[in-house]
Amino acid sequence: MPLHAIEVDPADTYYSIRHRLLWGTASPDRRRRAALLLPAHGSKIREIDLVLLQRLADRERLDIGLVTTDREIIRQARALGFPVFPNLALAEHFRPGWWRAGRKPRPLGFAPGQDHLPPAESAPHPAGIHALRALILLLAAVLILTGLALTAGVAIPTATLRIRSRQLPVQVITDFTADPALTETVAQILPARQISLDQPWEATSSATGDTAEDRRRIVEEATRGLTAAAPDLLAAELEPDERLITPSVRVNIIDETFDSAGELSLNARLEGLAVRKADLQSLVLPRLTAALPAGYAADPTGVQLGIELGGEPLANDFRVTATTVGRASIDPAALADLLRGQPAADAARYLSTAYQLAEPPYVDIRPSWWWGASRGRLPYRADRIHIEVLP
């Protein structure tokens, strides 16, 4: 049977091929066996076209073979039962290829779940695919590098700020009352502890012959000496955290012995009140802080207390003169949160304005590359800013 070879143009479709098969100039016998020479690339023949060609061959009693090297078309054509040859010579002379193809199953239509294959011209070009992949990789690299830079900018930089505020001396004078009956401070009345000490004492003076007068004079001198020495003697009886209320010290003569030679021996009981230093400080510190400008607080470690006789001539009343220095009240954590991310120059200017500093603040930012990359900004995380308040 003669073979009619039809060279298919890349622009040909099923309809143009059908026209050439049915209405060509060849005789009917020559058209009963036809070989379609498909182009190597760019053919518009799809699986649906092969199905239509198969139906046409069955209807018109044609033997249609395909000459192609396209693997996808070969797979589809063989699945439909078309004879497929790599070249025209085999199509002309290799008869077994025609009848073997006829015995293969001929499934018609689309595969399950497959509507159609995309047309050849819609398939992305390999060069375009490579360019798209390169663009995606580039964008991913940029995003990764940006994320690493942001992470490094947040987690790595540290800053140290050293602040030395100007010290302001402050003094307050306040009257208080000590009460041994109390256990807790009430207003300006402090709980006190009664202390006592029995102390022997001896004194000698020249006799004038008047025994009564000599005795009175020597007793007065001994009492004055005991009164002057009593605070130091009672101080030995104090606890480490107690202060003696000096105006409360009393000297009571228990017994005395005097002879005509002018020698006096007596036993005296020294008594006084002691208050806890912590109770005193808890009362004077708020007054010291109130006497300072806003933003300053009294330094509790430097409080000096002077105790003297109070305004009322009572043993339990006393006057306290408290002195210390005031320092700027700075909360390092709150200040670090306020200054984070600010330029170092602006942060130093704010500190000098908000607080009375003894010297300009010291700012140290590490590593050095962060200074240039951020244009001199403090870290963006407050926990990376360390603030040292110097005394």
Buried (B, 14 or more C-beta within 10 A) or exposed (E): EEBBEBEBBBEBBBEEBBEBBEEEEBEEEBBBBBBBBBBEEEBBBBBBBBBBBBEBBEEBEBBBBBBBEBEEBBEBBBBBBBBBBEEBEBBBEBEEBBEEBEEEEBEEEEEEEEEEBEEBEEEEEEEEEEEEEEEEEEEEEEEEEEEEEEEBBEEEBBBEBBBBBBBBEBEBEBEBBBBBEEEEBEEEBBBBBEBEBEBEBEBEBEBEEEEEEBBEBBBEBBBEEBBEBBBEBBBEBBEEEBBBBBBBBBBEBEEBEBEEEBBBBBBBEBBBBBBBBEBBBEBBBEBBBEBBEEBBBBBEEBBEBEBEBBEEEEBBBBBBBBBBBBBBBBEBEEBBEBBBEBBBEEBBBBBBEEBBBEEEBEBEBBEEEBBEBBEBBBBBBBEBBEBEBEE
